[in-house]
Amino acid sequence: MQKGFLSEYFDGVVAKRLSGVESDPDQSNQHEFNGVKPIKKLLGNNRLTDCPARFVWLGEENEGVTEDSFVTWYDSRENHPTRSEFRLYFRSNSVMELTSTGDLLIIAKRPSGDIMIIVAAEGSTVENQLLWLFGVPVQIGAGFEYRDFDDGDDTEVDFTTRYILDELGIDVEEPEAERLDTLLERFNGIFPTTAVFSTFARQTIPEVNPLDGADIALLAWMEQEEKLFRRMERHIVSDRLKEGFSNAGDADVDGFIKFSLSVQNRRKSRSGYAFENHLEEVFKAYCIKYDRQAVTENKSKPDFLFPGEEEYHNDDFPISRLTMLGVKSTCKDRWRQVLSEAARISDKHLITLEPGISENQTNEMAANRLQLVIPRGLHETYRDNQQKWLLDLDEFIVLVKNREL
């Protein structure tokens, strides 16, 4: 196990496509997976009785179900003198009831010994993300394949990896926590505004220069701000939890739920604003003329309009020189919102930090004349044919600069 690498969170995984017998209750009522060699590599040859297991089902558009349960790894022929037949038994649960034939199944062993059983809907974005994260072949079939993280095959936890682990509900520990805490002392445990925090994050890594590469700078700034924010959030949330939630001596369930929702909403909103803040700094570095949140038809406000609102509303200004860029840190189904912004511009652009968006989604974007812009460091999470279509931020900057001429 290495700090800051995937092996800190998983000892190994096995993966396969679910068969009809495993997913369709009309075909079978079994609650077991056959203990083939790849699972033996993962779980070993010793019996595990009622081992804690977390089941996770993930689909498109923020669809997700999680249930904690138990699994048992046992030899169904343990009394036979020469033969063994291992099986992984699980109890009925809400996650496995949602599965369909062809869905991606991942069984993962955590360093604690606990098990995670993850199911991703076939053809979904999260399926792409998990295949990339665990290095599973895209064309994986109905047979289990095993992967561990030894012999130099480990993956460093960066912005992209952290994003996917967060989707799985896994909180990432920062190896440089003490240094981050020192940097954050100036705020005395109080969140500053998003603009101030974004500027602060950039100042803590002054060696990053967008003129040396816009894609590299953007991801470096976003990763640094994410680390700082999560570290500060950990302290603030921890202090609040220590106070407890009670009302007149009774447990304050509503107060706890309200606090939990505020934490989640703050994470989402700050991430979006941070993304826009760092993009704006890139555009300033390249001396690009733009307006942020310019008003177009029906009071729509595209995130960035090039060269600006005045030119957009000037009927004599050539449409071919206008560009709009929507900004969504996570795309999901919300990319369609961009289509109604800036009606004069038929071919629109959208930048996101979401890795591995499904082919169905990107094909639909292209059909609606929406060009996806993805920082170069995330391109590897996409399929080969998708990568040929994507623009990176440096390429987008060249496009806008050429339209300024």
Rosetta blueprint (number, residue, H / E / L):
1 M L
2 Q L
3 K L
4 G L
5 F E
6 L H
7 S H
8 E H
9 Y L
10 F L
11 D L
12 G E
13 V E
14 V E
15 A E
16 K E
17 R E
18 L L
19 S L
20 G H
21 V H
22 E H
23 S H
24 D L
25 P L
26 D L
27 Q L
28 S L
29 N L
30 Q L
31 H L
32 E E
33 F E
34 N E
35 G L
36 V L
37 K H
38 P H
39 I H
40 K H
41 K H
42 L H
43 L H
44 G L
45 N L
46 N L
47 R L
48 L E
49 T E
50 D E
51 C E
52 P E
53 A E
54 R E
55 F E
56 V E
57 W E
58 L E
59 G L
60 E L
61 E L
62 N L
63 E L
64 G E
65 V E
66 T E
67 E E
68 D E
69 S E
70 F E
71 V E
72 T E
73 W E
74 Y E
75 D E
76 S L
77 R L
78 E L
79 N L
80 H L
81 P L
82 T L
83 R L
84 S L
85 E L
86 F E
87 R E
88 L E
89 Y E
90 F E
91 R L
92 S L
93 N L
94 S L
95 V L
96 M H
97 E H
98 L H
99 T L
100 S L
101 T L
102 G L
103 D L
104 L E
105 L E
106 I E
107 I E
108 A E
109 K E
110 R L
111 P L
112 S L
113 G L
114 D L
115 I E
116 M E
117 I E
118 I E
119 V E
120 A E
121 A L
122 E L
123 G L
124 S L
125 T H
126 V H
127 E H
128 N H
129 Q H
130 L H
131 L H
132 W H
133 L H
134 F H
135 G L
136 V L
137 P L
138 V L
139 Q L
140 I L
141 G L
142 A L
143 G L
144 F L
145 E E
146 Y E
147 R E
148 D E
149 F L
150 D L
151 D L
152 G L
153 D L
154 D L
155 T L
156 E E
157 V L
158 D L
159 F H
160 T H
161 T H
162 R H
163 Y H
164 I H
165 L H
166 D H
167 E H
168 L L
169 G L
170 I L
171 D L
172 V L
173 E L
174 E L
175 P L
176 E L
177 A H
178 E H
179 R H
180 L H
181 D H
182 T H
183 L H
184 L H
185 E H
186 R H
187 F H
188 N L
189 G L
190 I L
191 F L
192 P L
193 T L
194 T H
195 A H
196 V H
197 F H
198 S H
199 T H
200 F H
201 A H
202 R H
203 Q H
204 T L
205 I L
206 P L
207 E L
208 V L
209 N L
210 P H
211 L H
212 D H
213 G L
214 A H
215 D H
216 I H
217 A H
218 L H
219 L H
220 A H
221 W H
222 M H
223 E H
224 Q H
225 E H
226 E H
227 K H
228 L H
229 F H
230 R H
231 R H
232 M H
233 E H
234 R H
235 H H
236 I H
237 V H
238 S H
239 D H
240 R H
241 L H
242 K H
243 E H
244 G L
245 F L
246 S E
247 N E
248 A L
249 G L
250 D E
251 A E
252 D L
253 V H
254 D H
255 G H
256 F H
257 I H
258 K H
259 F H
260 S H
261 L H
262 S H
263 V H
264 Q H
265 N H
266 R H
267 R H
268 K H
269 S H
270 R H
271 S H
272 G H
273 Y H
274 A H
275 F H
276 E H
277 N H
278 H H
279 L H
280 E H
281 E H
282 V H
283 F H
284 K H
285 A H
286 Y L
287 C L
288 I L
289 K L
290 Y L
291 D E
292 R E
293 Q L
294 A L
295 V L
296 T L
297 E H
298 N H
299 K H
300 S L
301 K L
302 P L
303 D L
304 F E
305 L E
306 F E
307 P L
308 G L
309 E H
310 E H
311 E H
312 Y H
313 H L
314 N L
315 D L
316 D L
317 F L
318 P L
319 I H
320 S H
321 R H
322 L L
323 T E
324 M E
325 L E
326 G E
327 V E
328 K E
329 S L
330 T L
331 C L
332 K H
333 D H
334 R H
335 W H
336 R H
337 Q H
338 V H
339 L H
340 S H
341 E L
342 A L
343 A L
344 R L
345 I L
346 S L
347 D L
348 K E
349 H E
350 L E
351 I E
352 T E
353 L L
354 E L
355 P L
356 G L
357 I L
358 S L
359 E H
360 N H
361 Q H
362 T H
363 N H
364 E H
365 M H
366 A H
367 A H
368 N L
369 R L
370 L E
371 Q E
372 L E
373 V E
374 I L
375 P L
376 R H
377 G H
378 L H
379 H H
380 E H
381 T H
382 Y L
383 R L
384 D H
385 N H
386 Q H
387 Q H
388 K L
389 W L
390 L L
391 L E
392 D L
393 L H
394 D H
395 E H
396 F H
397 I H
398 V H
399 L H
400 V H
401 K H
402 N H
403 R H
404 E H
405 L L
